[in-house]
Amino acid sequence: MIKRGKTILWLSIWKTFFKASIYFTEKTISGIHGLTIDEKIKESLKEGKNIGKLIPVIINVRHKNQMDDLLQLIMYKKNLK
């Protein structure tokens, strides 16, 4: 998904789920803690491995209820300047 030349997320489709990867910078990652998303996602930021200057948020979407978290992250990333 791309908005004005900026990649919002990377998506890969597997047999029983799909994986969405959204990359943030050190400057923009702090806003995620203010979102009403699953605490496991927020905790995964501490355990995750940075890729250069980017911090990945990776969600394996297996259930419908996870879509709300994904949509919140997409909207947050989309509205960053």
Secondary structure, DSSP 8 states (H G I E B T S, - for coil): -EETTEE--EEEE-SS-EEEEEEE-HHHHGGGGGS---HHHHHHHHHS--BTTBEEEEEEE-STTHHHHHHHHHHHHHT--
